[in-house]
Amino acid sequence: MKYLKIYEEFVPELKKDEWENSPWMDKETPKEYRITPDNITELGPNPNEVQKEIFVFGSNLQGIHTKGAARFAIDKGWSDNGQIEGLSRSEKSYAIPTQSNRQPLPIEEIKTYVDKFIDYAKQNKDIKFFVTKIGTGYSRYGDKEIAQLFKEASELSNVYLPKEFWDNI
């Protein structure tokens, strides 16, 4: 079942009891509403939601997370020390490598990891993925360069992207 939050934002003309049997039930969340929040503090499922949520961050090939979103994920208990790529043991985060030995990976190599993420998101449509601005901080790529890697992901209704990525897709 879709969330009440979606009901309130997209179909205000329907009453709550009309929502379940309405044609809106089958609609996907529009792209303009699939923006990763700037300050994620908790991951679902929340009391009003049933969908699992996963924090997607940029990692390094050493699995050492000392800064940025990777450190944040460790501090929240969502990521694992040593997590290089893919889903964490807690199933609350997904790592996409963007660096090795404090140096940015080549964009083509980052693309291979992003493509693996996209395949995973396609296979797990019941999970909401919040992609952070991977590769744009310590890896020093521009929003436009990284956003292009997520072009295919922008078509997936369960993938949320930073506003800066949407602006460049």
BAFI-3210 file (N, C-alpha, C; in Angstrom, 3 decimals, decimal comma, padded with zeros to 6 digits):
// residues 169
n [1|2|3|4|5|6|7|8|9|10|11|12|13|14|15|16|17|18|19|20|21|22|23|24|25|26|27|28|29|30|31|32|33|34|35|36|37|38|39|40|41|42|43|44|45|46|47|48|49|50|51|52|53|54|55|56|57|58|59|60|61|62|63|64|65|66|67|68|69|70|71|72|73|74|75|76|77|78|79|80|81|82|83|84|85|86|87|88|89|90|91|92|93|94|95|96|97|98|99|100|101|102|103|104|105|106|107|108|109|110|111|112|113|114|115|116|117|118|119|120|121|122|123|124|125|126|127|128|129|130|131|132|133|134|135|136|137|138|139|140|141|142|143|144|145|146|147|148|149|150|151|152|153|154|155|156|157|158|159|160|161|162|163|164|165|166|167|168|169]
n.u [000,839|000,485|001,919|000,376|001,461|002,116|-000,459|-001,452|000,184|-000,086|-002,734|-004,825|-007,531|-008,903|-010,565|-009,377|-010,452|-011,216|-008,929|-007,679|-009,105|-008,801|-007,725|-005,334|-003,817|-002,121|-000,223|003,088|005,568|006,106|008,958|009,836|009,356|011,027|013,445|016,435|016,460|018,094|018,994|019,096|018,002|016,865|015,933|013,387|011,471|009,016|006,526|004,266|004,814|005,527|007,564|010,907|013,902|016,986|020,220|022,384|025,730|028,970|031,915|035,212|037,806|039,222|037,584|037,483|035,968|036,046|035,170|032,631|029,546|029,932|031,188|029,147|027,194|028,429|028,523|025,798|025,214|024,430|026,146|028,993|032,219|034,788|033,097|032,899|031,601|028,222|025,444|025,068|025,666|023,643|021,660|020,901|022,335|023,991|026,925|028,845|031,742|033,979|036,500|040,009|042,643|042,584|042,341|040,470|038,498|038,684|036,189|034,924|035,260|033,814|031,346|030,877|030,353|028,114|026,338|026,019|024,699|022,317|021,251|020,772|018,844|016,783|016,086|015,027|012,501|010,818|012,157|013,197|015,611|017,895|019,975|023,014|025,117|027,248|030,699|031,079|032,198|034,807|035,900|035,882|034,508|032,273|028,789|027,381|028,927|028,745|025,972|025,176|025,852|023,795|021,601|019,992|019,009|017,315|014,938|013,790|011,321|011,846|014,192|015,758|017,218|019,837|018,932|020,671|021,661|019,335|018,935|020,876|020,428]
n.v [-001,175|002,273|005,205|007,258|009,770|010,249|010,257|012,617|014,587|014,344|013,796|015,574|016,011|013,691|011,829|010,253|007,608|007,087|006,734|004,118|002,602|004,005|005,078|006,369|004,914|003,206|004,799|006,032|007,662|010,942|012,210|014,766|014,758|012,894|013,432|013,262|013,831|016,589|016,340|013,496|011,701|009,477|006,171|004,420|001,347|003,723|004,662|005,490|004,436|001,697|000,890|-000,127|001,749|002,819|004,132|005,561|005,834|007,300|005,411|004,082|002,064|000,882|000,534|002,161|004,453|007,624|010,206|012,548|011,449|008,726|008,406|009,422|007,449|005,277|006,274|006,393|003,754|002,446|001,613|-000,542|-000,955|-001,413|-001,867|-001,891|-002,017|-002,237|-003,658|-003,111|-005,071|-004,541|-003,878|-001,271|000,542|001,312|000,985|002,787|002,695|005,423|006,307|005,536|004,953|007,650|008,992|010,033|007,634|006,639|008,031|006,183|003,816|004,315|004,410|001,688|000,669|002,192|001,248|-001,384|-000,823|000,255|-002,010|-003,532|-001,923|-002,121|-004,779|-004,728|-003,367|-002,833|-001,394|001,794|003,944|006,270|008,262|009,812|012,742|011,358|011,122|013,829|015,301|014,614|013,190|014,942|015,306|016,930|017,870|017,484|015,580|013,257|013,010|012,205|009,525|008,402|008,496|006,407|005,385|007,397|006,837|004,944|004,322|003,919|005,100|007,808|010,915|013,399|016,872|018,394|016,498|015,826|018,261|018,143|016,008]
n.w [000,000|-000,734|000,822|003,367|003,436|000,741|-000,268|000,941|-000,231|-003,019|-003,788|-002,714|-003,018|-002,555|-000,035|002,941|003,234|000,644|-000,729|-000,825|-002,740|-005,033|-008,355|-008,039|-006,308|-007,670|-008,802|-009,359|-007,333|-008,308|-010,146|-009,323|-006,638|-005,624|-004,069|-002,335|001,090|002,750|005,374|006,720|009,387|010,473|009,451|007,669|008,157|009,122|011,602|010,070|007,619|005,439|003,892|003,542|004,098|002,690|003,133|000,878|000,183|-000,620|-000,714|000,160|-001,303|000,688|002,779|004,997|006,924|007,579|007,180|006,021|004,474|004,707|007,210|008,787|008,361|009,640|012,273|012,847|012,934|010,698|008,724|008,116|009,583|007,327|005,227|001,847|-000,626|-001,727|000,163|003,669|006,691|008,488|006,783|006,270|004,896|001,779|000,041|-002,327|-004,026|-004,402|-004,076|-003,601|-001,476|-000,647|-003,025|-005,871|-007,604|-011,060|-013,197|-014,866|-013,494|-011,146|-012,322|-012,914|-010,376|-009,683|-011,611|-010,689|-008,322|-009,384|-010,647|-008,354|-007,074|-008,948|-008,626|-006,134|-005,613|-003,544|-001,690|-000,557|-001,739|-000,625|-002,150|-001,538|-002,104|-003,603|-004,442|-004,920|-002,952|-001,189|-003,283|-005,317|-007,783|-010,100|-009,691|-012,088|-013,494|-011,862|-011,602|-014,162|-014,148|-012,784|-014,381|-015,472|-013,082|-012,337|-013,467|-011,903|-009,571|-006,906|-006,198|-004,783|-005,380|-004,893|-005,040|-006,597|-008,379|-009,800|-011,065|-012,978|-014,625]
ca.u [000,000|001,218|001,893|-000,531|002,231|001,919|-001,866|-001,621|000,915|-000,417|-004,160|-005,541|-008,968|-009,474|-010,615|-008,532|-011,096|-011,342|-007,580|-007,347|-009,742|-008,699|-006,699|-004,075|-003,090|-001,133|000,692|004,419|005,934|006,707|010,389|010,094|009,227|012,023|014,678|017,023|016,473|019,420|019,362|018,469|018,378|016,298|015,526|012,165|010,083|008,509|005,167|003,285|005,306|005,848|008,690|012,251|014,703|018,425|021,103|023,398|026,831|030,234|032,897|036,526|038,151|039,856|036,533|037,748|035,027|036,410|034,630|031,458|028,369|030,385|031,378|027,805|026,543|029,069|028,082|024,386|025,072|023,853|027,214|029,951|033,636|035,220|032,138|033,486|030,600|026,987|024,595|025,691|025,087|022,392|020,740|020,436|023,127|024,564|028,151|029,308|033,111|034,345|037,897|040,956|043,829|042,319|042,346|039,239|038,532|038,286|034,730|034,466|035,216|032,664|030,159|030,620|029,735|026,771|025,528|025,675|023,657|021,076|020,727|020,251|017,608|015,767|015,683|014,460|011,579|010,120|013,053|013,423|017,036|018,246|021,344|023,642|025,931|028,480|031,717|031,166|032,901|036,229|036,368|036,043|033,817|031,160|027,432|026,993|029,627|028,194|024,542|025,015|025,967|022,523|020,512|019,090|018,376|016,276|013,693|013,309|010,484|012,305|015,487|015,702|018,520|019,995|018,381|021,729|021,729|018,143|019,152|021,883|020,065]
ca.v [000,000|003,531|005,915|008,365|010,960|010,428|010,639|014,020|015,485|014,226|013,668|016,193|016,042|012,439|011,600|009,133|006,314|006,909|006,521|002,717|002,066|004,977|004,801|006,960|003,908|002,562|005,794|006,123|008,980|011,722|012,507|016,009|014,497|011,887|014,148|012,842|014,927|017,075|015,883|012,228|011,340|008,159|005,397|003,648|001,805|004,595|004,242|005,738|003,888|000,270|000,645|-000,051|002,814|002,561|005,279|005,225|006,771|007,032|004,754|003,909|000,648|000,361|000,301|002,992|005,562|008,619|011,530|012,699|010,592|007,399|008,493|009,595|006,126|004,499|006,828|006,041|002,305|001,959|001,057|-001,389|-000,728|-002,377|-001,940|-001,284|-001,938|-002,975|-003,561|-003,366|-006,190|-004,073|-003,621|000,109|001,391|000,725|001,717|002,876|003,222|006,591|006,630|004,525|005,609|009,095|009,529|009,687|006,584|007,157|008,095|004,937|002,795|004,650|004,018|000,241|000,479|002,777|000,304|-002,493|-000,295|000,369|-003,375|-003,925|-001,166|-002,705|-006,064|-004,499|-002,239|-002,604|-000,615|003,183|004,243|007,683|008,440|011,069|013,348|010,578|011,535|015,283|015,919|014,280|012,682|016,174|015,385|017,872|017,299|017,075|014,335|012,134|012,888|011,441|008,103|007,986|008,778|005,251|005,283|008,421|006,239|003,975|005,028|003,689|005,751|009,236|011,507|014,789|017,868|018,795|015,480|016,008|019,471|017,858|014,815]
ca.w [000,000|-000,767|002,088|003,602|003,064|-000,697|-000,412|001,307|-001,115|-004,436|-004,064|-001,602|-003,246|-002,092|001,408|003,340|002,973|-000,806|-001,270|-001,072|-003,940|-006,112|-009,354|-007,584|-005,550|-008,525|-009,359|-008,764|-006,839|-009,392|-010,010|-008,591|-005,205|-005,234|-003,743|-001,069|002,075|003,121|006,712|007,081|010,758|010,753|008,282|007,876|008,142|010,167|011,978|009,007|006,362|005,474|003,000|004,097|003,521|002,733|002,957|-000,119|000,367|-001,296|000,160|-000,446|-001,488|001,894|003,763|006,168|006,794|008,586|006,865|005,179|004,631|005,140|008,670|009,337|008,348|010,710|013,560|013,040|013,025|009,447|007,906|008,817|009,329|006,321|004,122|000,655|-001,686|-001,523|001,345|004,974|007,439|009,102|005,669|006,361|004,005|000,569|-000,273|-003,711|-003,973|-005,213|-003,785|-003,147|-000,904|-000,606|-004,383|-006,576|-008,625|-012,381|-013,342|-015,496|-012,446|-010,308|-013,097|-012,769|-009,062|-009,758|-012,386|-009,789|-007,436|-010,153|-010,774|-007,045|-006,859|-009,831|-008,061|-004,802|-005,774|-002,287|-000,837|-000,959|-001,654|-000,540|-002,641|-001,133|-003,175|-003,680|-005,412|-005,137|-001,828|-001,115|-004,585|-006,100|-009,072|-010,116|-009,670|-013,437|-013,844|-011,096|-011,913|-015,411|-013,828|-012,191|-015,327|-015,509|-011,756|-012,233|-013,962|-010,914|-008,603|-005,532|-006,007|-004,513|-005,700|-004,441|-005,958|-007,535|-009,425|-010,656|-011,869|-014,016|-015,422]
c.u [000,890|001,030|000,818|000,147|002,040|000,486|-002,026|-000,967|000,386|-001,905|-004,997|-007,051|-009,656|-009,494|-009,827|-009,163|-011,307|-010,020|-007,344|-007,933|-009,648|-007,642|-005,348|-003,210|-001,948|-000,111|002,034|004,653|006,591|008,166|010,642|009,941|010,234|013,385|015,173|017,010|017,898|019,893|018,581|018,942|017,892|015,964|014,306|012,432|009,729|007,088|004,128|003,679|005,620|007,100|010,026|013,029|016,185|019,182|022,230|024,496|028,058|031,242|034,267|036,873|038,895|038,811|036,732|036,924|035,267|035,776|033,322|030,306|028,752|030,574|030,032|027,092|027,123|028,531|026,630|024,180|024,480|024,874|028,140|031,363|034,081|034,250|032,695|032,409|029,369|026,338|025,363|025,028|023,759|021,293|020,125|021,243|023,655|025,755|028,485|030,717|033,332|035,808|038,703|042,200|043,752|042,400|041,037|039,465|038,214|036,765|034,168|034,358|034,045|031,384|029,860|029,953|028,316|025,848|025,123|024,584|022,313|020,441|020,113|018,918|016,471|015,216|014,976|013,541|010,788|010,954|013,214|014,899|017,256|019,717|021,848|024,492|027,278|029,420|031,899|031,889|034,383|036,770|036,449|035,447|032,682|029,824|027,041|027,638|029,006|026,717|024,318|025,107|024,646|021,326|019,503|018,347|017,240|014,927|013,091|012,548|010,931|013,661|015,275|017,119|018,612|019,454|019,410|021,897|020,541|018,353|020,091|021,579|019,198]
c.v [001,246|004,255|006,974|009,670|011,260|010,867|012,132|014,960|015,487|014,182|014,298|016,203|014,746|012,391|010,339|007,784|006,053|006,510|005,081|002,172|003,006|004,556|005,395|005,960|003,314|003,536|005,755|007,542|009,751|012,062|013,734|015,854|013,463|012,541|013,653|014,021|015,323|016,510|014,628|011,878|009,952|007,482|004,563|002,162|002,631|004,156|004,418|005,128|002,412|-000,049|000,829|001,035|002,508|003,834|004,862|006,288|006,353|006,475|004,748|002,425|000,050|000,050|001,067|004,270|006,593|009,986|011,426|011,768|009,198|007,374|008,611|008,241|005,213|004,958|006,470|004,535|001,684|001,246|000,225|-000,889|-001,803|-002,525|-001,174|-001,019|-002,727|-002,744|-003,875|-004,567|-005,803|-003,847|-002,231|001,045|000,570|001,594|001,635|003,477|004,385|006,965|005,375|005,265|007,130|009,778|009,134|008,517|007,229|007,067|006,808|003,815|003,049|004,221|002,527|-000,048|001,051|001,834|-000,909|-002,062|-000,237|-001,014|-003,837|-003,217|-001,709|-004,007|-005,922|-003,286|-001,927|-001,795|000,785|003,498|005,753|007,836|009,805|011,594|012,642|011,174|013,020|016,005|015,637|013,715|013,787|016,170|016,400|017,142|016,742|015,741|013,126|011,924|012,047|009,935|007,542|008,213|007,633|005,094|006,286|007,905|005,234|004,701|004,842|004,332|007,262|009,783|012,920|015,759|018,273|017,773|015,632|017,201|019,214|016,613|015,245]
c.w [000,000|000,563|002,152|003,202|001,575|-000,970|-000,164|000,307|-002,552|-004,753|-002,950|-001,785|-002,800|-000,578|001,703|002,994|001,476|-001,449|-001,679|-002,360|-005,140|-007,135|-008,961|-006,846|-006,366|-009,110|-008,622|-008,263|-007,985|-009,096|-009,146|-007,076|-004,717|-005,041|-002,386|-000,108|002,429|004,451|007,087|008,491|011,135|009,428|008,635|007,873|009,370|010,511|010,877|007,669|006,528|004,673|003,725|003,363|003,715|002,355|002,010|-000,067|-000,433|-000,306|-000,508|-000,459|-000,299|002,973|005,059|006,017|007,895|008,356|006,086|005,506|005,103|006,657|009,369|009,424|009,424|012,070|013,870|013,216|011,773|008,580|008,779|008,555|008,347|005,159|002,930|-000,396|-001,283|-000,171|002,624|005,643|008,083|008,067|005,751|005,467|002,832|000,184|-001,762|-003,675|-004,942|-005,034|-003,496|-002,674|-000,991|-001,966|-005,059|-007,537|-009,972|-012,523|-013,951|-014,454|-011,489|-011,011|-012,947|-011,426|-009,025|-010,528|-011,546|-008,820|-008,159|-010,335|-009,460|-006,762|-007,729|-009,256|-006,717|-004,812|-004,512|-001,297|-001,426|-000,707|-001,670|-000,916|-002,179|-002,290|-003,277|-004,734|-005,589|-004,008|-001,915|-002,432|-005,629|-007,513|-008,962|-010,109|-011,043|-013,824|-013,147|-011,431|-013,162|-015,170|-013,312|-013,122|-015,388|-014,176|-011,606|-012,716|-012,978|-009,808|-007,163|-005,246|-005,891|-004,693|-005,123|-005,489|-007,010|-008,658|-010,370|-011,571|-013,045|-014,838|-016,579]
res [m|k|y|l|k|i|y|e|e|f|v|p|e|l|k|k|d|e|w|e|n|s|p|w|m|d|k|e|t|p|k|e|y|r|i|t|p|d|n|i|t|e|l|g|p|n|p|n|e|v|q|k|e|i|f|v|f|g|s|n|l|q|g|i|h|t|k|g|a|a|r|f|a|i|d|k|g|w|s|d|n|g|q|i|e|g|l|s|r|s|e|k|s|y|a|i|p|t|q|s|n|r|q|p|l|p|i|e|e|i|k|t|y|v|d|k|f|i|d|y|a|k|q|n|k|d|i|k|f|f|v|t|k|i|g|t|g|y|s|r|y|g|d|k|e|i|a|q|l|f|k|e|a|s|e|l|s|n|v|y|l|p|k|e|f|w|d|n|i]
***
